[in-house]
Each structure stands twice: as structure tokens, then as C-alpha cells.
């Protein structure tokens, strides 16, 4: 299993937007992004701080994306 990169949540959202995800709404510090097929995932955004690696891995698992696929989008 490849290592999960340390990236801020804003870069995560930008990467997801490249593959069809879009910002649906913002609820406090959580940005909710959705896909045209109905999937929705919450991305916690805490300023410019890097997202916790476990949180990022959980998001990738939820949306069905591998770490390698994600890294190619950065």
C-alpha cells in the first residue's frame, strides 16, 4: 500500500474536481463535495493545515479511488 501524501484539504478538493466532483455546500469547516452519480463525501478544511493521512485515506476509500490515482491528480 503506497504512502498517503501530506496535502492541505484545498488541494484534495481541487484534485477531486478534476475527476467530476463538485462543491455542493459548506457546513462549518466541512466542505461537502458530490459526484454526478449521487455519491457525496465530506472534506474537513482547517485553513492551510495538511489533512490527517487517515482522514484522506478514508475519503479515498469512500469514493473508490486508490492513493496512486489520487497522487496523479495532484
PQR file with spaces between the fields and no chain letter, atoms N, CA, C, O and H, PARSE charges and radii, in Angstrom:
ATOM       1  N    UNK     1       0.852   -1.172    0.000 -0.4000 1.5000
ATOM       2  CA   UNK     1       0.000    0.000    0.000 -0.0000 2.0000
ATOM       3  C    UNK     1       0.901    1.239    0.000  0.5500 1.7000
ATOM       4  O    UNK     1       1.723    1.398    0.902 -0.5500 1.4000
ATOM       5  N    UNK     2       0.758    2.114   -0.994 -0.4000 1.5000
ATOM       6  CA   UNK     2       1.613    3.298   -1.069 -0.0000 2.0000
ATOM       7  C    UNK     2       1.290    4.283    0.050  0.5500 1.7000
ATOM       8  O    UNK     2       0.177    4.302    0.576 -0.5500 1.4000
ATOM       9  H    UNK     2       0.090    1.985   -1.727  0.4000 1.0000
ATOM      10  N    UNK     3       2.281    5.101    0.408 -0.4000 1.5000
ATOM      11  CA   UNK     3       2.034    6.081    1.470 -0.0000 2.0000
ATOM      12  C    UNK     3       1.074    7.177    1.006  0.5500 1.7000
ATOM      13  O    UNK     3       1.063    7.564   -0.163 -0.5500 1.4000
ATOM      14  H    UNK     3       3.185    5.086   -0.019  0.4000 1.0000
ATOM      15  N    UNK     4       0.286    7.657    1.933 -0.4000 1.5000
ATOM      16  CA   UNK     4      -0.658    8.741    1.646 -0.0000 2.0000
ATOM      17  C    UNK     4       0.108   10.056    1.747  0.5500 1.7000
ATOM      18  O    UNK     4       0.803   10.279    2.738 -0.5500 1.4000
ATOM      19  H    UNK     4       0.295    7.344    2.883  0.4000 1.0000
ATOM      20  N    UNK     5       0.000   10.937    0.743 -0.4000 1.5000
ATOM      21  CA   UNK     5       0.733   12.202    0.791 -0.0000 2.0000
ATOM      22  C    UNK     5       0.144   13.173    1.814  0.5500 1.7000
ATOM      23  O    UNK     5      -1.032   13.085    2.168 -0.5500 1.4000
ATOM      24  H    UNK     5      -0.564   10.755   -0.062  0.4000 1.0000
ATOM      25  N    UNK     6       0.971   14.088    2.274 -0.4000 1.5000
ATOM      26  CA   UNK     6       0.517   15.165    3.163 -0.0000 2.0000
ATOM      27  C    UNK     6       0.136   16.356    2.291  0.5500 1.7000
ATOM      28  O    UNK     6       0.999   17.001    1.695 -0.5500 1.4000
ATOM      29  H    UNK     6       1.926   14.160    1.986  0.4000 1.0000
ATOM      30  N    UNK     7      -1.145   16.639    2.222 -0.4000 1.5000
ATOM      31  CA   UNK     7      -1.628   17.753    1.407 -0.0000 2.0000
ATOM      32  C    UNK     7      -2.741   18.477    2.148  0.5500 1.7000
ATOM      33  O    UNK     7      -3.474   17.865    2.926 -0.5500 1.4000
ATOM      34  H    UNK     7      -1.846   16.116    2.706  0.4000 1.0000
ATOM      35  N    UNK     8      -2.872   19.785    1.907 -0.4000 1.5000
ATOM      36  CA   UNK     8      -3.989   20.515    2.517 -0.0000 2.0000
ATOM      37  C    UNK     8      -5.314   20.125    1.850  0.5500 1.7000
ATOM      38  O    UNK     8      -5.332   19.669    0.707 -0.5500 1.4000
ATOM      39  H    UNK     8      -2.277   20.282    1.275  0.4000 1.0000
ATOM      40  N    UNK     9      -6.390   20.305    2.560 -0.4000 1.5000
ATOM      41  CA   UNK     9      -7.715   19.914    2.073 -0.0000 2.0000
ATOM      42  C    UNK     9      -8.099   20.645    0.793  0.5500 1.7000
ATOM      43  O    UNK     9      -8.826   20.097   -0.035 -0.5500 1.4000
ATOM      44  H    UNK     9      -6.375   20.675    3.489  0.4000 1.0000
ATOM      45  N    UNK    10      -7.622   21.872    0.620 -0.4000 1.5000
ATOM      46  CA   UNK    10      -7.965   22.612   -0.596 -0.0000 2.0000
ATOM      47  C    UNK    10      -7.419   21.905   -1.833  0.5500 1.7000
ATOM      48  O    UNK    10      -8.067   21.905   -2.880 -0.5500 1.4000
ATOM      49  H    UNK    10      -7.032   22.318    1.293  0.4000 1.0000
ATOM      50  N    UNK    11      -6.226   21.298   -1.722 -0.4000 1.5000
ATOM      51  CA   UNK    11      -5.667   20.542   -2.850 -0.0000 2.0000
ATOM      52  C    UNK    11      -6.449   19.253   -3.086  0.5500 1.7000
ATOM      53  O    UNK    11      -6.598   18.811   -4.225 -0.5500 1.4000
ATOM      54  H    UNK    11      -5.701   21.299   -0.871  0.4000 1.0000
ATOM      55  N    UNK    12      -6.942   18.660   -2.019 -0.4000 1.5000
ATOM      56  CA   UNK    12      -7.758   17.448   -2.148 -0.0000 2.0000
ATOM      57  C    UNK    12      -9.018   17.781   -2.946  0.5500 1.7000
ATOM      58  O    UNK    12      -9.383   17.049   -3.867 -0.5500 1.4000
ATOM      59  H    UNK    12      -6.821   19.019   -1.093  0.4000 1.0000
ATOM      60  N    UNK    13      -9.676   18.872   -2.598 -0.4000 1.5000
ATOM      61  CA   UNK    13     -10.901   19.270   -3.292 -0.0000 2.0000
ATOM      62  C    UNK    13     -10.605   19.579   -4.753  0.5500 1.7000
ATOM      63  O    UNK    13     -11.370   19.184   -5.632 -0.5500 1.4000
ATOM      64  H    UNK    13      -9.379   19.466   -1.850  0.4000 1.0000
ATOM      65  N    UNK    14      -9.497   20.285   -5.028 -0.4000 1.5000
ATOM      66  CA   UNK    14      -9.123   20.600   -6.407 -0.0000 2.0000
ATOM      67  C    UNK    14      -8.875   19.331   -7.220  0.5500 1.7000
ATOM      68  O    UNK    14      -9.276   19.238   -8.380 -0.5500 1.4000
ATOM      69  H    UNK    14      -8.875   20.605   -4.313  0.4000 1.0000
ATOM      70  N    UNK    15      -8.214   18.359   -6.602 -0.4000 1.5000
ATOM      71  CA   UNK    15      -7.942   17.092   -7.289 -0.0000 2.0000
ATOM      72  C    UNK    15      -9.244   16.357   -7.598  0.5500 1.7000
ATOM      73  O    UNK    15      -9.402   15.799   -8.684 -0.5500 1.4000
ATOM      74  H    UNK    15      -7.888   18.435   -5.659  0.4000 1.0000
ATOM      75  N    UNK    16     -10.173   16.356   -6.646 -0.4000 1.5000
ATOM      76  CA   UNK    16     -11.451   15.684   -6.866 -0.0000 2.0000
ATOM      77  C    UNK    16     -12.255   16.374   -7.972  0.5500 1.7000
ATOM      78  O    UNK    16     -12.969   15.715   -8.727 -0.5500 1.4000
ATOM      79  H    UNK    16     -10.045   16.809   -5.764  0.4000 1.0000
ATOM      80  N    UNK    17     -12.138   17.691   -8.062 -0.4000 1.5000
ATOM      81  CA   UNK    17     -12.866   18.424   -9.095 -0.0000 2.0000
ATOM      82  C    UNK    17     -12.375   18.052  -10.491  0.5500 1.7000
ATOM      83  O    UNK    17     -13.131   18.159  -11.457 -0.5500 1.4000
ATOM      84  H    UNK    17     -11.558   18.226   -7.449  0.4000 1.0000
ATOM      85  N    UNK    18     -11.134   17.620  -10.611 -0.4000 1.5000
ATOM      86  CA   UNK    18     -10.587   17.218  -11.911 -0.0000 2.0000
ATOM      87  C    UNK    18     -11.246   15.949  -12.445  0.5500 1.7000
ATOM      88  O    UNK    18     -11.220   15.693  -13.649 -0.5500 1.4000
ATOM      89  H    UNK    18     -10.520   17.532   -9.826  0.4000 1.0000
ATOM      90  N    UNK    19     -11.837   15.155  -11.553 -0.4000 1.5000
ATOM      91  CA   UNK    19     -12.450   13.892  -11.981 -0.0000 2.0000
ATOM      92  C    UNK    19     -13.960   13.876  -11.761  0.5500 1.7000
ATOM      93  O    UNK    19     -14.552   12.823  -11.529 -0.5500 1.4000
ATOM      94  H    UNK    19     -11.859   15.363  -10.575  0.4000 1.0000
ATOM      95  N    UNK    20     -14.572   15.052  -11.835 -0.4000 1.5000
ATOM      96  CA   UNK    20     -16.024   15.114  -11.846 -0.0000 2.0000
ATOM      97  C    UNK    20     -16.724   15.414  -10.538  0.5500 1.7000
ATOM      98  O    UNK    20     -17.955   15.431  -10.506 -0.5500 1.4000
ATOM      99  H    UNK    20     -14.090   15.908  -12.023  0.4000 1.0000
ATOM     100  N    UNK    21     -16.001   15.652   -9.459 -0.4000 1.5000
ATOM     101  CA   UNK    21     -16.620   16.010   -8.182 -0.0000 2.0000
ATOM     102  C    UNK    21     -16.781   17.521   -8.145  0.5500 1.7000
ATOM     103  O    UNK    21     -15.968   18.242   -8.724 -0.5500 1.4000
ATOM     104  H    UNK    21     -15.002   15.638   -9.484  0.4000 1.0000
ATOM     105  N    UNK    22     -17.809   18.007   -7.479 -0.4000 1.5000
ATOM     106  CA   UNK    22     -18.021   19.449   -7.375 -0.0000 2.0000
ATOM     107  C    UNK    22     -18.456   19.805   -5.959  0.5500 1.7000
ATOM     108  O    UNK    22     -19.046   18.992   -5.248 -0.5500 1.4000
ATOM     109  H    UNK    22     -18.470   17.421   -7.009  0.4000 1.0000
ATOM     110  N    UNK    23     -18.155   21.027   -5.573 -0.4000 1.5000
ATOM     111  CA   UNK    23     -18.525   21.517   -4.251 -0.0000 2.0000
ATOM     112  C    UNK    23     -20.038   21.701   -4.202  0.5500 1.7000
ATOM     113  O    UNK    23     -20.608   22.450   -4.995 -0.5500 1.4000
ATOM     114  H    UNK    23     -17.675   21.688   -6.151  0.4000 1.0000
ATOM     115  N    UNK    24     -20.679   21.014   -3.265 -0.4000 1.5000
ATOM     116  CA   UNK    24     -22.131   21.082   -3.126 -0.0000 2.0000
ATOM     117  C    UNK    24     -22.507   22.168   -2.131  0.5500 1.7000
ATOM     118  O    UNK    24     -23.364   23.009   -2.402 -0.5500 1.4000
ATOM     119  H    UNK    24     -20.216   20.405   -2.621  0.4000 1.0000
ATOM     120  N    UNK    25     -21.848   22.138   -0.967 -0.4000 1.5000
ATOM     121  CA   UNK    25     -22.130   23.144    0.058 -0.0000 2.0000
ATOM     122  C    UNK    25     -21.004   23.139    1.075  0.5500 1.7000
ATOM     123  O    UNK    25     -20.157   22.246    1.091 -0.5500 1.4000
ATOM     124  H    UNK    25     -21.152   21.454   -0.747  0.4000 1.0000
ATOM     125  N    UNK    26     -21.015   24.162    1.927 -0.4000 1.5000
ATOM     126  CA   UNK    26     -20.053   24.266    3.016 -0.0000 2.0000
ATOM     127  C    UNK    26     -20.845   24.306    4.308  0.5500 1.7000
ATOM     128  O    UNK    26     -21.759   25.115    4.468 -0.5500 1.4000
ATOM     129  H    UNK    26     -21.704   24.888    1.915  0.4000 1.0000
ATOM     130  N    UNK    27     -20.489   23.428    5.224 -0.4000 1.5000
ATOM     131  CA   UNK    27     -21.150   23.368    6.519 -0.0000 2.0000
ATOM     132  C    UNK    27     -20.079   23.511    7.591  0.5500 1.7000
ATOM     133  O    UNK    27     -19.443   22.532    7.983 -0.5500 1.4000
ATOM     134  H    UNK    27     -19.746   22.771    5.095  0.4000 1.0000
ATOM     135  N    UNK    28     -19.886   24.734    8.060 -0.4000 1.5000
ATOM     136  CA   UNK    28     -18.815   24.991    9.030 -0.0000 2.0000
ATOM     137  C    UNK    28     -17.465   24.794    8.376  0.5500 1.7000
ATOM     138  O    UNK    28     -17.168   25.408    7.351 -0.5500 1.4000
ATOM     139  H    UNK    28     -20.402   25.529    7.742  0.4000 1.0000
ATOM     140  N    UNK    29     -16.637   23.927    8.972 -0.4000 1.5000
ATOM     141  CA   UNK    29     -15.309   23.682    8.414 -0.0000 2.0000
ATOM     142  C    UNK    29     -15.299   22.463    7.494  0.5500 1.7000
ATOM     143  O    UNK    29     -14.229   21.994    7.105 -0.5500 1.4000
ATOM     144  H    UNK    29     -16.878   23.428    9.804  0.4000 1.0000
ATOM     145  N    UNK    30     -16.462   21.950    7.145 -0.4000 1.5000
ATOM     146  CA   UNK    30     -16.545   20.787    6.270 -0.0000 2.0000
ATOM     147  C    UNK    30     -17.132   21.186    4.917  0.5500 1.7000
ATOM     148  O    UNK    30     -18.215   21.766    4.838 -0.5500 1.4000
ATOM     149  H    UNK    30     -17.331   22.331    7.461  0.4000 1.0000
ATOM     150  N    UNK    31     -16.398   20.865    3.869 -0.4000 1.5000
ATOM     151  CA   UNK    31     -16.873   21.107    2.516 -0.0000 2.0000
ATOM     152  C    UNK    31     -17.457   19.795    2.009  0.5500 1.7000
ATOM     153  O    UNK    31     -16.799   18.755    2.046 -0.5500 1.4000
ATOM     154  H    UNK    31     -15.519   20.394    3.934  0.4000 1.0000
ATOM     155  N    UNK    32     -18.673   19.853    1.543 -0.4000 1.5000
ATOM     156  CA   UNK    32     -19.359   18.667    1.048 -0.0000 2.0000
ATOM     157  C    UNK    32     -19.219   18.673   -0.470  0.5500 1.7000
ATOM     158  O    UNK    32     -19.665   19.604   -1.140 -0.5500 1.4000
ATOM     159  H    UNK    32     -19.207   20.697    1.513  0.4000 1.0000
ATOM     160  N    UNK    33     -18.593   17.618   -1.008 -0.4000 1.5000
ATOM     161  CA   UNK    33     -18.425   17.513   -2.452 -0.0000 2.0000
ATOM     162  C    UNK    33     -19.244   16.332   -2.952  0.5500 1.7000
ATOM     163  O    UNK    33     -19.344   15.301   -2.286 -0.5500 1.4000
ATOM     164  H    UNK    33     -18.230   16.861   -0.463  0.4000 1.0000
ATOM     165  N    UNK    34     -19.823   16.497   -4.127 -0.4000 1.5000
ATOM     166  CA   UNK    34     -20.677   15.461   -4.683 -0.0000 2.0000
ATOM     167  C    UNK    34     -20.285   15.123   -6.105  0.5500 1.7000
ATOM     168  O    UNK    34     -19.621   15.902   -6.787 -0.5500 1.4000
ATOM     169  H    UNK    34     -19.742   17.334   -4.668  0.4000 1.0000
ATOM     170  N    UNK    35     -20.705   13.954   -6.538 -0.4000 1.5000
ATOM     171  CA   UNK    35     -20.437   13.472   -7.888 -0.0000 2.0000
ATOM     172  C    UNK    35     -21.766   13.376   -8.619  0.5500 1.7000
ATOM     173  O    UNK    35     -22.818   13.254   -7.991 -0.5500 1.4000
ATOM     174  H    UNK    35     -21.245   13.320   -5.984  0.4000 1.0000
ATOM     175  N    UNK    36     -21.722   13.431   -9.929 -0.4000 1.5000
ATOM     176  CA   UNK    36     -22.960   13.388  -10.711 -0.0000 2.0000
ATOM     177  C    UNK    36     -23.713   12.067  -10.553  0.5500 1.7000
ATOM     178  O    UNK    36     -24.906   12.002  -10.849 -0.5500 1.4000
ATOM     179  H    UNK    36     -20.868   13.530  -10.439  0.4000 1.0000
ATOM     180  N    UNK    37     -23.032   11.014  -10.092 -0.4000 1.5000
ATOM     181  CA   UNK    37     -23.707    9.729   -9.900 -0.0000 2.0000
ATOM     182  C    UNK    37     -24.387    9.618   -8.537  0.5500 1.7000
ATOM     183  O    UNK    37     -24.945    8.573   -8.202 -0.5500 1.4000
ATOM     184  H    UNK    37     -22.063   11.067   -9.852  0.4000 1.0000
ATOM     185  N    UNK    38     -24.341   10.705   -7.744 -0.4000 1.5000
ATOM     186  CA   UNK    38     -25.048   10.745   -6.472 -0.0000 2.0000
ATOM     187  C    UNK    38     -24.192   10.546   -5.240  0.5500 1.7000
ATOM     188  O    UNK    38     -24.669   10.748   -4.123 -0.5500 1.4000
ATOM     189  H    UNK    38     -23.888   11.553   -8.016  0.4000 1.0000
ATOM     190  N    UNK    39     -22.930   10.150   -5.415 -0.4000 1.5000
ATOM     191  CA   UNK    39     -22.058    9.966   -4.254 -0.0000 2.0000
ATOM     192  C    UNK    39     -21.721   11.320   -3.642  0.5500 1.7000
ATOM     193  O    UNK    39     -21.575   12.315   -4.352 -0.5500 1.4000
ATOM     194  H    UNK    39     -22.543    9.985   -6.322  0.4000 1.0000
ATOM     195  N    UNK    40     -21.600   11.346   -2.315 -0.4000 1.5000
ATOM     196  CA   UNK    40     -21.275   12.569   -1.583 -0.0000 2.0000
ATOM     197  C    UNK    40     -20.247   12.227   -0.522  0.5500 1.7000
ATOM     198  O    UNK    40     -20.317   11.168    0.101 -0.5500 1.4000
ATOM     199  H    UNK    40     -21.718   10.538   -1.738  0.4000 1.0000
ATOM     200  N    UNK    41     -19.282   13.135   -0.312 -0.4000 1.5000
ATOM     201  CA   UNK    41     -18.270   12.933    0.720 -0.0000 2.0000
ATOM     202  C    UNK    41     -17.969   14.275    1.378  0.5500 1.7000
ATOM     203  O    UNK    41     -18.009   15.321    0.730 -0.5500 1.4000
ATOM     204  H    UNK    41     -19.225   13.996   -0.818  0.4000 1.0000
ATOM     205  N    UNK    42     -17.670   14.231    2.664 -0.4000 1.5000
ATOM     206  CA   UNK    42     -17.352   15.426    3.439 -0.0000 2.0000
ATOM     207  C    UNK    42     -15.839   15.553    3.568  0.5500 1.7000
ATOM     208  O    UNK    42     -15.156   14.596    3.932 -0.5500 1.4000
ATOM     209  H    UNK    42     -17.638   13.382    3.191  0.4000 1.0000
ATOM     210  N    UNK    43     -15.319   16.744    3.267 -0.4000 1.5000
ATOM     211  CA   UNK    43     -13.882   17.006    3.362 -0.0000 2.0000
ATOM     212  C    UNK    43     -13.667   18.091    4.418  0.5500 1.7000
ATOM     213  O    UNK    43     -14.097   19.228    4.224 -0.5500 1.4000
ATOM     214  H    UNK    43     -15.873   17.522    2.971  0.4000 1.0000
ATOM     215  N    UNK    44     -13.007   17.758    5.536 -0.4000 1.5000
ATOM     216  CA   UNK    44     -12.748   18.768    6.563 -0.0000 2.0000
ATOM     217  C    UNK    44     -11.651   19.731    6.108  0.5500 1.7000
ATOM     218  O    UNK    44     -10.570   19.304    5.704 -0.5500 1.4000
ATOM     219  H    UNK    44     -12.658   16.834    5.694  0.4000 1.0000
ATOM     220  N    UNK    45     -11.935   21.026    6.176 -0.4000 1.5000
ATOM     221  CA   UNK    45     -10.972   22.046    5.753 -0.0000 2.0000
ATOM     222  C    UNK    45     -10.621   22.895    6.961  0.5500 1.7000
ATOM     223  O    UNK    45     -11.475   23.584    7.519 -0.5500 1.4000
ATOM     224  H    UNK    45     -12.813   21.373    6.505  0.4000 1.0000
ATOM     225  N    UNK    46      -9.358   22.840    7.360 -0.4000 1.5000
ATOM     226  CA   UNK    46      -8.898   23.603    8.518 -0.0000 2.0000
ATOM     227  C    UNK    46      -7.740   24.501    8.102  0.5500 1.7000
ATOM     228  O    UNK    46      -6.579   24.239    8.416 -0.5500 1.4000
ATOM     229  H    UNK    46      -8.664   22.281    6.907  0.4000 1.0000
ATOM     230  N    UNK    47      -8.085   25.560    7.392 -0.4000 1.5000
ATOM     231  CA   UNK    47      -7.073   26.503    6.938 -0.0000 2.0000
ATOM     232  C    UNK    47      -6.113   25.847    5.963  0.5500 1.7000
ATOM     233  O    UNK    47      -6.519   25.050    5.116 -0.5500 1.4000
ATOM     234  H    UNK    47      -9.028   25.774    7.137  0.4000 1.0000
ATOM     235  N    UNK    48      -4.841   26.186    6.087 -0.4000 1.5000
ATOM     236  CA   UNK    48      -3.832   25.638    5.179 -0.0000 2.0000
ATOM     237  C    UNK    48      -3.126   24.426    5.772  0.5500 1.7000
ATOM     238  O    UNK    48      -2.132   23.958    5.217 -0.5500 1.4000
ATOM     239  H    UNK    48      -4.511   26.833    6.774  0.4000 1.0000
ATOM     240  N    UNK    49      -3.629   23.912    6.895 -0.4000 1.5000
ATOM     241  CA   UNK    49      -3.011   22.750    7.531 -0.0000 2.0000
ATOM     242  C    UNK    49      -3.219   21.507    6.667  0.5500 1.7000
ATOM     243  O    UNK    49      -4.249   21.357    6.008 -0.5500 1.4000
ATOM     244  H    UNK    49      -4.436   24.293    7.346  0.4000 1.0000
ATOM     245  N    UNK    50      -2.224   20.620    6.683 -0.4000 1.5000
ATOM     246  CA   UNK    50      -2.345   19.369    5.946 -0.0000 2.0000
ATOM     247  C    UNK    50      -3.414   18.491    6.580  0.5500 1.7000
ATOM     248  O    UNK    50      -3.577   18.463    7.800 -0.5500 1.4000
ATOM     249  H    UNK    50      -1.388   20.742    7.218  0.4000 1.0000
ATOM     250  N    UNK    51      -4.127   17.786    5.739 -0.4000 1.5000
ATOM     251  CA   UNK    51      -5.162   16.878    6.210 -0.0000 2.0000
ATOM     252  C    UNK    51      -4.507   15.657    6.847  0.5500 1.7000
ATOM     253  O    UNK    51      -3.455   15.205    6.396 -0.5500 1.4000
ATOM     254  H    UNK    51      -3.994   17.809    4.748  0.4000 1.0000
ATOM     255  N    UNK    52      -5.124   15.131    7.884 -0.4000 1.5000
ATOM     256  CA   UNK    52      -4.621   13.915    8.524 -0.0000 2.0000
ATOM     257  C    UNK    52      -4.624   12.785    7.495  0.5500 1.7000
ATOM     258  O    UNK    52      -5.572   12.638    6.723 -0.5500 1.4000
ATOM     259  H    UNK    52      -5.979   15.498    8.250  0.4000 1.0000
ATOM     260  N    UNK    53      -3.558   11.995    7.493 -0.4000 1.5000
ATOM     261  CA   UNK    53      -3.420   10.946    6.486 -0.0000 2.0000
ATOM     262  C    UNK    53      -4.525    9.902    6.584  0.5500 1.7000
ATOM     263  O    UNK    53      -4.986    9.392    5.563 -0.5500 1.4000
ATOM     264  H    UNK    53      -2.788   12.115    8.120  0.4000 1.0000
ATOM     265  N    UNK    54      -4.950    9.583    7.790 -0.4000 1.5000
ATOM     266  CA   UNK    54      -6.040    8.624    7.959 -0.0000 2.0000
ATOM     267  C    UNK    54      -7.350    9.152    7.411  0.5500 1.7000
ATOM     268  O    UNK    54      -8.143    8.397    6.850 -0.5500 1.4000
ATOM     269  H    UNK    54      -4.576    9.998    8.620  0.4000 1.0000
ATOM     270  N    UNK    55      -7.581   10.451    7.571 -0.4000 1.5000
ATOM     271  CA   UNK    55      -8.789   11.082    7.041 -0.0000 2.0000
ATOM     272  C    UNK    55      -8.779   11.041    5.520  0.5500 1.7000
ATOM     273  O    UNK    55      -9.787   10.716    4.892 -0.5500 1.4000
ATOM     274  H    UNK    55      -6.936   11.065    8.027  0.4000 1.0000
ATOM     275  N    UNK    56      -7.627   11.375    4.930 -0.4000 1.5000
ATOM     276  CA   UNK    56      -7.514   11.350    3.470 -0.0000 2.0000
ATOM     277  C    UNK    56      -7.706    9.929    2.946  0.5500 1.7000
ATOM     278  O    UNK    56      -8.403    9.726    1.951 -0.5500 1.4000
ATOM     279  H    UNK    56      -6.809   11.639    5.440  0.4000 1.0000
ATOM     280  N    UNK    57      -7.099    8.952    3.602 -0.4000 1.5000
ATOM     281  CA   UNK    57      -7.260    7.560    3.165 -0.0000 2.0000
ATOM     282  C    UNK    57      -8.731    7.144    3.252  0.5500 1.7000
ATOM     283  O    UNK    57      -9.224    6.428    2.381 -0.5500 1.4000
ATOM     284  H    UNK    57      -6.533    9.117    4.410  0.4000 1.0000
ATOM     285  N    UNK    58      -9.426    7.586    4.290 -0.4000 1.5000
ATOM     286  CA   UNK    58     -10.846    7.278    4.432 -0.0000 2.0000
ATOM     287  C    UNK    58     -11.682    7.886    3.320  0.5500 1.7000
ATOM     288  O    UNK    58     -12.596    7.244    2.802 -0.5500 1.4000
ATOM     289  H    UNK    58      -9.025    8.168    4.998  0.4000 1.0000
ATOM     290  N    UNK    59     -11.371    9.121    2.953 -0.4000 1.5000
ATOM     291  CA   UNK    59     -12.087    9.785    1.862 -0.0000 2.0000
ATOM     292  C    UNK    59     -11.856    9.030    0.557  0.5500 1.7000
ATOM     293  O    UNK    59     -12.795    8.788   -0.201 -0.5500 1.4000
ATOM     294  H    UNK    59     -10.628    9.642    3.373  0.4000 1.0000
ATOM     295  N    UNK    60     -10.600    8.658    0.296 -0.4000 1.5000
ATOM     296  CA   UNK    60     -10.287    7.934   -0.937 -0.0000 2.0000
ATOM     297  C    UNK    60     -10.994    6.581   -0.981  0.5500 1.7000
ATOM     298  O    UNK    60     -11.478    6.167   -2.034 -0.5500 1.4000
ATOM     299  H    UNK    60      -9.837    8.855    0.911  0.4000 1.0000
ATOM     300  N    UNK    61     -11.053    5.902    0.143 -0.4000 1.5000
ATOM     301  CA   UNK    61     -11.755    4.617    0.209 -0.0000 2.0000
ATOM     302  C    UNK    61     -13.243    4.809   -0.055  0.5500 1.7000
ATOM     303  O    UNK    61     -13.857    4.023   -0.777 -0.5500 1.4000
ATOM     304  H    UNK    61     -10.659    6.239    0.999  0.4000 1.0000
ATOM     305  N    UNK    62     -13.820    5.851    0.530 -0.4000 1.5000
ATOM     306  CA   UNK    62     -15.246    6.127    0.358 -0.0000 2.0000
ATOM     307  C    UNK    62     -15.599    6.390   -1.102  0.5500 1.7000
ATOM     308  O    UNK    62     -16.639    5.938   -1.579 -0.5500 1.4000
ATOM     309  H    UNK    62     -13.322    6.489    1.116  0.4000 1.0000
ATOM     310  N    UNK    63     -14.745    7.114   -1.811 -0.4000 1.5000
ATOM     311  CA   UNK    63     -15.054    7.449   -3.206 -0.0000 2.0000
ATOM     312  C    UNK    63     -14.539    6.405   -4.190  0.5500 1.7000
ATOM     313  O    UNK    63     -14.799    6.502   -5.389 -0.5500 1.4000
ATOM     314  H    UNK    63     -13.899    7.482   -1.423  0.4000 1.0000
ATOM     315  N    UNK    64     -13.811    5.410   -3.694 -0.4000 1.5000
ATOM     316  CA   UNK    64     -13.339    4.336   -4.565 -0.0000 2.0000
ATOM     317  C    UNK    64     -12.131    4.699   -5.400  0.5500 1.7000
ATOM     318  O    UNK    64     -12.006    4.249   -6.539 -0.5500 1.4000
ATOM     319  H    UNK    64     -13.599    5.331   -2.720  0.4000 1.0000
ATOM     320  N    UNK    65     -11.240    5.507   -4.848 -0.4000 1.5000
ATOM     321  CA   UNK    65     -10.037    5.928   -5.562 -0.0000 2.0000
ATOM     322  C    UNK    65      -8.809    5.408   -4.824  0.5500 1.7000
ATOM     323  O    UNK    65      -8.769    5.417   -3.594 -0.5500 1.4000
ATOM     324  H    UNK    65     -11.342    5.872   -3.923  0.4000 1.0000
ATOM     325  N    UNK    66      -7.810    4.956   -5.575 -0.4000 1.5000
ATOM     326  CA   UNK    66      -6.577    4.497   -4.947 -0.0000 2.0000
ATOM     327  C    UNK    66      -5.672    5.689   -4.668  0.5500 1.7000
ATOM     328  O    UNK    66      -5.868    6.772   -5.218 -0.5500 1.4000
ATOM     329  H    UNK    66      -7.843    4.949   -6.575  0.4000 1.0000
ATOM     330  N    UNK    67      -4.682    5.481   -3.812 -0.4000 1.5000
ATOM     331  CA   UNK    67      -3.725    6.539   -3.500 -0.0000 2.0000
ATOM     332  C    UNK    67      -2.947    6.912   -4.759  0.5500 1.7000
ATOM     333  O    UNK    67      -2.688    8.092   -4.999 -0.5500 1.4000
ATOM     334  H    UNK    67      -4.522    4.601   -3.365  0.4000 1.0000
ATOM     335  N    UNK    68      -2.573    5.918   -5.567 -0.4000 1.5000
ATOM     336  CA   UNK    68      -1.835    6.192   -6.806 -0.0000 2.0000
ATOM     337  C    UNK    68      -2.647    7.070   -7.754  0.5500 1.7000
ATOM     338  O    UNK    68      -2.111    8.012   -8.337 -0.5500 1.4000
ATOM     339  H    UNK    68      -2.784    4.960   -5.373  0.4000 1.0000
ATOM     340  N    UNK    69      -3.928    6.771   -7.911 -0.4000 1.5000
ATOM     341  CA   UNK    69      -4.791    7.582   -8.772 -0.0000 2.0000
ATOM     342  C    UNK    69      -4.874    9.008   -8.246  0.5500 1.7000
ATOM     343  O    UNK    69      -4.848    9.965   -9.021 -0.5500 1.4000
ATOM     344  H    UNK    69      -4.364    6.005   -7.438  0.4000 1.0000
ATOM     345  N    UNK    70      -4.975    9.149   -6.929 -0.4000 1.5000
ATOM     346  CA   UNK    70      -5.064   10.473   -6.318 -0.0000 2.0000
ATOM     347  C    UNK    70      -3.780   11.272   -6.538  0.5500 1.7000
ATOM     348  O    UNK    70      -3.830   12.452   -6.884 -0.5500 1.4000
ATOM     349  H    UNK    70      -4.997    8.372   -6.299  0.4000 1.0000
ATOM     350  N    UNK    71      -2.636   10.625   -6.338 -0.4000 1.5000
ATOM     351  CA   UNK    71      -1.349   11.315   -6.486 -0.0000 2.0000
ATOM     352  C    UNK    71      -1.184   11.827   -7.916  0.5500 1.7000
ATOM     353  O    UNK    71      -0.617   12.901   -8.116 -0.5500 1.4000
ATOM     354  H    UNK    71      -2.595    9.666   -6.057  0.4000 1.0000
ATOM     355  N    UNK    72      -1.663   11.092   -8.906 -0.4000 1.5000
ATOM     356  CA   UNK    72      -1.564   11.530  -10.304 -0.0000 2.0000
ATOM     357  C    UNK    72      -2.372   12.798  -10.560  0.5500 1.7000
ATOM     358  O    UNK    72      -2.067   13.551  -11.485 -0.5500 1.4000
ATOM     359  H    UNK    72      -2.124   10.220   -8.744  0.4000 1.0000
ATOM     360  N    UNK    73      -3.399   13.040   -9.747 -0.4000 1.5000
ATOM     361  CA   UNK    73      -4.242   14.229   -9.918 -0.0000 2.0000
ATOM     362  C    UNK    73      -3.630   15.484   -9.308  0.5500 1.7000
ATOM     363  O    UNK    73      -4.044   16.596   -9.637 -0.5500 1.4000
ATOM     364  H    UNK    73      -3.646   12.429   -8.995  0.4000 1.0000
ATOM     365  N    UNK    74      -2.651   15.319   -8.423 -0.4000 1.5000
ATOM     366  CA   UNK    74      -2.051   16.482   -7.745 -0.0000 2.0000
ATOM     367  C    UNK    74      -1.159   17.267   -8.685  0.5500 1.7000
ATOM     368  O    UNK    74      -0.575   18.274   -8.285 -0.5500 1.4000
ATOM     369  H    UNK    74      -2.315   14.416   -8.155  0.4000 1.0000
